[in-house]
Amino acid sequence: DIVVTQSPDSLAVSLGERATINCKSSQSVLYSSNNKNYLAWYQQKAGQPPKLLIYWASTRESGVPDRFSGSGSGTEFTLTISSLQAEDVAVYYCQQYYTLPLTFGGGTKVEIK
Amino acid sequence: EMQLVESGGDLVKPGGSLRLSCAGSGFTFANAWLSWVRQTPGKGLEWVGRIKSKTDGETTEYAAPLKGRFTISRDDPKNTLYLQMDGLKTEDTAMYYCTKYYDGSVGALDVWGQGTMVTVSS
């Protein structure tokens, strides 16, 4: 199984400041035949199911604000919230879909400082 | 709007069985690859298994520890996905989510239900 590890476990950021979350996979999730990274990011607010934010490591899902961006390739990825808003308080997860079983990171809790 | 709605969660004794259902709407259910994901405070998000569309063979795959106890099936005319859980253990206690694969076979999960709670306890 591909192990997905996130860091940090939690972070507190001031409103309007940048939040950066890291995600590392135990093996590359870059598929050479199409040059796509099989990595997604989700946001989960309290009491709600996860919501898809980003897929292919950097493609925003429809309706997701452009302050959310994904980057990275191979085994190392980053989710950046460029200017944190109050409504961004949530737990964020990365997930690989390169191979089964689908596996998720442990989550990063983002709070307001 | 694409939607998934789970039902069937309950309190069940160890060794018991339970069947979860998930009704889909707002998309072509028959073409969708679907999966179940569960969430616990201790183990986080855990993929349970997946079923392909009928046109892709309707084959199933499961997380290794669950294979043999859990069975995923679908009824496309009813737009409904099922999860049959047998031989339940206390560690199966979790919120169970029904999810849809993005754009066919891509395993980014673009639609999630609200979840249904399964508690396994004596």
Contacts between the chains, C-beta under 8 A, distances in Angstrom:
chain1	res1	chain2	res2	distance
A	38	B	107	7.1
A	40	B	107	8.0
A	40	B	108	4.0
A	40	B	109	7.4
A	42	B	109	7.8
A	48	B	114	7.8
A	49	B	97	5.5
A	49	B	112	3.9
A	49	B	113	6.6
A	49	B	114	6.0
A	49	B	115	5.7
A	50	B	45	7.1
A	50	B	97	7.8
A	50	B	109	7.6
A	50	B	112	5.8
A	51	B	112	7.2
A	52	B	102	7.1
A	52	B	108	6.0
A	52	B	109	6.2
A	52	B	110	4.8
A	55	B	102	6.1
A	55	B	106	7.1
A	55	B	108	3.7
A	55	B	110	7.8
A	56	B	108	7.7
A	61	B	110	6.7
A	93	B	44	7.7
A	93	B	45	6.1
A	95	B	45	7.5
A	95	B	108	7.5
A	95	B	109	7.6
A	97	B	106	6.8
A	97	B	107	2.9
A	97	B	108	5.8
A	100	B	47	7.8
A	100	B	50	7.3
A	100	B	61	5.4
A	100	B	107	8.0
A	101	B	47	4.9
A	101	B	61	7.9
A	101	B	63	5.0
A	101	B	64	7.3
A	102	B	35	7.3
A	102	B	37	7.8
A	102	B	47	4.1
A	102	B	50	7.8
A	102	B	107	5.4
A	102	B	109	7.9
A	103	B	47	6.8
A	104	B	44	6.2
A	104	B	45	4.0
A	104	B	46	7.5
A	104	B	47	7.5
A	105	B	44	8.0
A	106	B	44	5.3
A	107	B	44	6.0
A	107	B	45	7.8
